Amino acid sequence: MSYFIVRVDWDKCILCESCELVCPTSAIIINPCSNEEIKLYPSLCTGCQACLRSCPTEAIYCVESVG
């Protein structure tokens, strides 16, 4: 069985928060009070790819994971 995992290219990310706003399961969280940029919670991700479509810099991408 294969599935996809969301990843972030930190060199492209501008912390615009669009991915966090469109994620229906809150699998992406941006914490403005810390130096952490984006927290990804793969167990919450349904693979809808709304975050990929919303990213203006194409910083979010999927990689295939076999397992």
CNS distance restraints for C-alpha pairs under 8 A (distance, minus, plus):
assign (resid   1 and name CA) (resid  66 and name CA) 6.03 0.50 0.50
assign (resid   1 and name CA) (resid  67 and name CA) 5.79 0.50 0.50
assign (resid   2 and name CA) (resid  64 and name CA) 6.69 0.50 0.50
assign (resid   2 and name CA) (resid  65 and name CA) 5.68 0.50 0.50
assign (resid   2 and name CA) (resid  66 and name CA) 4.34 0.50 0.50
assign (resid   2 and name CA) (resid  67 and name CA) 6.11 0.50 0.50
assign (resid   3 and name CA) (resid  64 and name CA) 5.71 0.50 0.50
assign (resid   3 and name CA) (resid  65 and name CA) 5.38 0.50 0.50
assign (resid   3 and name CA) (resid  66 and name CA) 6.43 0.50 0.50
assign (resid   3 and name CA) (resid  67 and name CA) 7.95 0.50 0.50
assign (resid   4 and name CA) (resid  47 and name CA) 6.96 0.50 0.50
assign (resid   4 and name CA) (resid  62 and name CA) 5.75 0.50 0.50
assign (resid   4 and name CA) (resid  63 and name CA) 5.35 0.50 0.50
assign (resid   4 and name CA) (resid  64 and name CA) 4.41 0.50 0.50
assign (resid   4 and name CA) (resid  65 and name CA) 5.57 0.50 0.50
assign (resid   5 and name CA) (resid  42 and name CA) 6.72 0.50 0.50
assign (resid   5 and name CA) (resid  47 and name CA) 7.79 0.50 0.50
assign (resid   5 and name CA) (resid  62 and name CA) 5.32 0.50 0.50
assign (resid   5 and name CA) (resid  63 and name CA) 5.34 0.50 0.50
assign (resid   5 and name CA) (resid  64 and name CA) 6.35 0.50 0.50
assign (resid   5 and name CA) (resid  65 and name CA) 6.63 0.50 0.50
assign (resid   6 and name CA) (resid  40 and name CA) 7.82 0.50 0.50
assign (resid   6 and name CA) (resid  42 and name CA) 7.29 0.50 0.50
assign (resid   6 and name CA) (resid  60 and name CA) 6.84 0.50 0.50
assign (resid   6 and name CA) (resid  61 and name CA) 5.77 0.50 0.50
assign (resid   6 and name CA) (resid  62 and name CA) 4.52 0.50 0.50
assign (resid   6 and name CA) (resid  63 and name CA) 6.58 0.50 0.50
assign (resid   7 and name CA) (resid  60 and name CA) 5.75 0.50 0.50
assign (resid   7 and name CA) (resid  61 and name CA) 5.41 0.50 0.50
assign (resid   7 and name CA) (resid  62 and name CA) 5.86 0.50 0.50
assign (resid   7 and name CA) (resid  63 and name CA) 7.18 0.50 0.50
assign (resid   8 and name CA) (resid  13 and name CA) 7.30 0.50 0.50
assign (resid   8 and name CA) (resid  59 and name CA) 5.52 0.50 0.50
assign (resid   8 and name CA) (resid  60 and name CA) 4.61 0.50 0.50
assign (resid   8 and name CA) (resid  61 and name CA) 6.40 0.50 0.50
assign (resid   9 and name CA) (resid  13 and name CA) 6.35 0.50 0.50
assign (resid   9 and name CA) (resid  59 and name CA) 4.85 0.50 0.50
assign (resid   9 and name CA) (resid  60 and name CA) 6.32 0.50 0.50
assign (resid   9 and name CA) (resid  61 and name CA) 7.80 0.50 0.50
assign (resid  10 and name CA) (resid  59 and name CA) 7.01 0.50 0.50
assign (resid  11 and name CA) (resid  59 and name CA) 7.78 0.50 0.50
assign (resid  12 and name CA) (resid  57 and name CA) 6.12 0.50 0.50
assign (resid  12 and name CA) (resid  58 and name CA) 7.24 0.50 0.50
assign (resid  12 and name CA) (resid  59 and name CA) 5.03 0.50 0.50
assign (resid  13 and name CA) (resid  57 and name CA) 6.76 0.50 0.50
assign (resid  13 and name CA) (resid  59 and name CA) 5.27 0.50 0.50
assign (resid  13 and name CA) (resid  60 and name CA) 7.99 0.50 0.50
assign (resid  14 and name CA) (resid  57 and name CA) 7.71 0.50 0.50
assign (resid  15 and name CA) (resid  30 and name CA) 7.80 0.50 0.50
assign (resid  15 and name CA) (resid  37 and name CA) 7.28 0.50 0.50
assign (resid  15 and name CA) (resid  38 and name CA) 7.96 0.50 0.50
assign (resid  17 and name CA) (resid  21 and name CA) 6.26 0.50 0.50
assign (resid  17 and name CA) (resid  30 and name CA) 6.91 0.50 0.50
assign (resid  18 and name CA) (resid  22 and name CA) 6.31 0.50 0.50
assign (resid  18 and name CA) (resid  51 and name CA) 7.30 0.50 0.50
assign (resid  18 and name CA) (resid  54 and name CA) 6.00 0.50 0.50
assign (resid  18 and name CA) (resid  55 and name CA) 6.37 0.50 0.50
assign (resid  19 and name CA) (resid  23 and name CA) 6.14 0.50 0.50
assign (resid  19 and name CA) (resid  28 and name CA) 6.91 0.50 0.50
assign (resid  19 and name CA) (resid  50 and name CA) 7.37 0.50 0.50
assign (resid  19 and name CA) (resid  51 and name CA) 4.36 0.50 0.50
assign (resid  19 and name CA) (resid  52 and name CA) 7.37 0.50 0.50
assign (resid  19 and name CA) (resid  54 and name CA) 6.05 0.50 0.50
assign (resid  19 and name CA) (resid  55 and name CA) 6.28 0.50 0.50
assign (resid  20 and name CA) (resid  26 and name CA) 6.82 0.50 0.50
assign (resid  20 and name CA) (resid  27 and name CA) 7.82 0.50 0.50
assign (resid  20 and name CA) (resid  28 and name CA) 5.19 0.50 0.50
assign (resid  20 and name CA) (resid  29 and name CA) 5.72 0.50 0.50
assign (resid  20 and name CA) (resid  30 and name CA) 6.81 0.50 0.50
assign (resid  20 and name CA) (resid  51 and name CA) 7.37 0.50 0.50
assign (resid  22 and name CA) (resid  50 and name CA) 6.24 0.50 0.50
assign (resid  22 and name CA) (resid  51 and name CA) 6.31 0.50 0.50
assign (resid  22 and name CA) (resid  54 and name CA) 7.36 0.50 0.50
assign (resid  23 and name CA) (resid  27 and name CA) 6.59 0.50 0.50
assign (resid  23 and name CA) (resid  28 and name CA) 6.77 0.50 0.50
assign (resid  23 and name CA) (resid  50 and name CA) 6.36 0.50 0.50
assign (resid  23 and name CA) (resid  51 and name CA) 6.20 0.50 0.50
assign (resid  25 and name CA) (resid  44 and name CA) 6.12 0.50 0.50
assign (resid  25 and name CA) (resid  45 and name CA) 6.66 0.50 0.50
assign (resid  25 and name CA) (resid  46 and name CA) 7.68 0.50 0.50
assign (resid  26 and name CA) (resid  44 and name CA) 7.19 0.50 0.50
assign (resid  27 and name CA) (resid  39 and name CA) 7.99 0.50 0.50
assign (resid  27 and name CA) (resid  40 and name CA) 5.79 0.50 0.50
assign (resid  27 and name CA) (resid  41 and name CA) 4.73 0.50 0.50
assign (resid  27 and name CA) (resid  42 and name CA) 6.58 0.50 0.50
assign (resid  27 and name CA) (resid  43 and name CA) 7.70 0.50 0.50
assign (resid  27 and name CA) (resid  44 and name CA) 5.10 0.50 0.50
assign (resid  27 and name CA) (resid  45 and name CA) 5.41 0.50 0.50
assign (resid  28 and name CA) (resid  38 and name CA) 6.75 0.50 0.50
assign (resid  28 and name CA) (resid  39 and name CA) 5.76 0.50 0.50
assign (resid  28 and name CA) (resid  40 and name CA) 4.85 0.50 0.50
assign (resid  28 and name CA) (resid  41 and name CA) 6.35 0.50 0.50
assign (resid  29 and name CA) (resid  38 and name CA) 5.77 0.50 0.50
assign (resid  29 and name CA) (resid  39 and name CA) 5.16 0.50 0.50
assign (resid  29 and name CA) (resid  40 and name CA) 6.68 0.50 0.50
assign (resid  30 and name CA) (resid  36 and name CA) 7.85 0.50 0.50
assign (resid  30 and name CA) (resid  37 and name CA) 6.08 0.50 0.50
assign (resid  30 and name CA) (resid  38 and name CA) 4.70 0.50 0.50
assign (resid  30 and name CA) (resid  39 and name CA) 6.32 0.50 0.50
assign (resid  31 and name CA) (resid  35 and name CA) 7.99 0.50 0.50
assign (resid  31 and name CA) (resid  36 and name CA) 6.67 0.50 0.50
assign (resid  31 and name CA) (resid  37 and name CA) 6.69 0.50 0.50
assign (resid  31 and name CA) (resid  38 and name CA) 6.93 0.50 0.50
assign (resid  31 and name CA) (resid  39 and name CA) 7.91 0.50 0.50
assign (resid  32 and name CA) (resid  37 and name CA) 7.88 0.50 0.50
assign (resid  41 and name CA) (resid  45 and name CA) 6.75 0.50 0.50
assign (resid  49 and name CA) (resid  53 and name CA) 6.52 0.50 0.50
assign (resid  50 and name CA) (resid  54 and name CA) 6.18 0.50 0.50
assign (resid  51 and name CA) (resid  55 and name CA) 6.21 0.50 0.50
assign (resid  51 and name CA) (resid  60 and name CA) 7.07 0.50 0.50
assign (resid  52 and name CA) (resid  58 and name CA) 6.90 0.50 0.50
assign (resid  52 and name CA) (resid  59 and name CA) 7.94 0.50 0.50
assign (resid  52 and name CA) (resid  60 and name CA) 5.38 0.50 0.50
assign (resid  52 and name CA) (resid  61 and name CA) 6.27 0.50 0.50
assign (resid  55 and name CA) (resid  59 and name CA) 6.58 0.50 0.50
assign (resid  55 and name CA) (resid  60 and name CA) 6.70 0.50 0.50
